[in-house]
Structure formats: C-alpha cells, structure tokens
Amino acid sequence: MTNNNVILEVKDLKLHFPLHYGILQRVVGHVKAVDGVSFKLNDGEVLGLVGESGCGKTTVGRTLLRLYNPTAGEIWYHRTTGERINLAELKQKEMKRLRRELRMIFQDPFSSLNPRLTVRDIIAEPLEIHGVARGQKADERVAELMQKVGLNPALMRRYPHEFSGGQRQRIGLARTLSLNPRLIVADEPVSALDVSVQAQVLNLLQELQAQLGLTLIFIAHDLSVVEHISDRIAVMYVGKIVEMTETDTLLRHPLHPYTEALLSAVPPADPDVRAERIQLQGEVPSPAAPPPGCVFHPRCRYAQQVCAEQVPQLEEVEPGHFVSCHFARELQLKGIPA
C-alpha cells in the first residue's frame, strides 16, 4: 500500500552516452538514453516502469542506483533518519554506505550469478563485504534467506548451474534481500523465465514486499505482468516518461496514445472478445536522433502540426495522473475493459 512518505524523488534525470568517431575518437553526438525523467516514489510503494525494448527503462533503474553516472538531474533519497541525500552527486566510495539500503535484482538469472561460487558464497558475499556477518553467522543468515525465498537450505553448497532458471532467480532475490534493503530496483526479473515460473516469482515478490514493507521499482515490458504487482505505472518512450498514474486508472482510462497502443496489445481475459489491435506505423526513433517536438508524433494517429513543433511537458492533467500530450484533455482513448 502507498503512503505519503516519499522515499525517492527524481528530478529531470538525464543520461546521455557520447558517440565517438574517427581515429581521434571525437564526440560527434549523444545517445539520449534517459532524457528528463521526473517522478516521486512513496515508501512501501511498487512503481511499475514499462515500455518497448530500448526505451531507457533499465538505464533509469541502473542510474538511480549509480551503476551509471547521470549526465544531469537530481536523485533525492530520503533515509529513515530524516537525512535527504542527492545520490547524483555522491562519489562511488560515498555510495557504498547506502548499498545496504538500495539494491537491485538483475534481469538474467544465468549471467548475474558467479558460476565459480556456491550458492552460500553468492548470498553471503554482501554480508561479508559490509561486515554484517561471517562464518557461522553468515551460514545461518543464508539458510534463513533461502527458506524465505522458497529454497532448501541444504542446497547452499551447490553451484548455480545445478539449479533451474526460476531457482536461480530466487537465489538472486535472496542475495538482494541479504542486507534488509528499503528500496529494490527489479530489472525485468521474470522476463527470462517460463510463464508458470513467472507467476511463482511474482507471487513471491508480492509476499516479500508485503511482509518486509519493501519499496519496489519494477521494470518490465509486459503490461500484464506489471499490472499484477504495481500500485502505479509509469510508461516510457524514447528516454521519457509519457504517462504515469495508478495502475487501475492507467489500464481503464489512458490519456496518452502510446499507452492506448500498448494496452491494445494485451490479450483480453474473455477469449470470445475480439479486441481492436492498434498497429503503430514506422519504427521507434533512435535516441541518438530523436524527432523534434513530441517524440511519439511520427507514429501517433492523433498527431497534428503542433506535435512536430513543441515538446509536451509531463503535467498533472487529472489528480495523480501525469501525461505529456498536447491533446490529453481532448482525446477519448480506449483502455482495457473492467
């Protein structure tokens, strides 16, 4: 459940990767992977971040935790002590003291685990790095974490290759939980798993989030997955958030044409219902050369001349409903029927 205690406040976050050319490797341009993202996250809330591949959602998550250094913007983290810290300005050494509170679940359960370490060593590594527990105490903590994520502690001496994909993702989740974090960025944690295993991991995440009061940023490209776990959803397109509101409101009453197109691709619950699929024309623009005006206008069936000339700002059109579209108040868009 959400509350009014803000844990994270992101203001105009940008990450531009330089493009180099020639023998001298001159900078000839930039890939605008994240281009002015702003949002607030409440303590205990689950925010879903969705969009097509390459829209910048994973880059946002990694930048928030300073795995990438932002080009511009502010990332204000509110600690339980009342301290307010701009993560964007911290050096990596200064970030270490916050790594216990800010953790990440990586997308690929195969490449994110060191194949040379046992499960015990993988889960215990953060405990040892931060001086929380060693030896027998670490073993006890590992056993507790494995039970919490539904794994048999008797298997802690085995290696990652001896587990299935779903079990590996549970190992990664146990490692993430080892330091009792407040905020977790889950980067497509179920996209590499079979559908049946996806449901198991999602249900486990929901249970742990409720038990431990975790705050989650859940990154995915599948709206049906995000709907299952999120309190609010933010939709990204070419490095920008184009719409953000509560989950049910977004699904039933979208205000951005791109969100409407995404929702039209979700299969209806009733197999006898034939939904109208919106086929977007053209390709996703390159973040190295985004179009002028609204980045979505070349593919938007509602676009007018102003869309190609002026950049729409993300504004609160309805209470708690943010959208960046010149005609958000005029369009009547279709969502998913209740």
Secondary structure, 3 states (H helix, E strand, C coil): CCCCCEEEEEEEEEEEEEEEECCCCEEEEEEEEEEEEEEEEECCCEEEEECCCCCCHHHHHHHHCCCCCCCEEEEEEECCCCCEEEHHHCCHHHHHHHCCCEEEECCCCCCCCCCCCCHHHHHHHHHHHCCCCCHHHHHHHHHHHHHHCCCCHHHCCCCHHHCCHHHHHHHHHHHHHCCCCCEEEEECCCCCCCHHHHHHHHHHHHHHHHHHCCEEEEEECCHHHHHHHCCEEEEEECCEEEEEEEHHHHHHCCCCHHHHHHHHCCCCCCCCCCCCCCCCCCCCCCCCCCCCCCCCHHHCCCCCHHHHHCCCCCEEEECCEEECCCCCCCCCCCCCCC
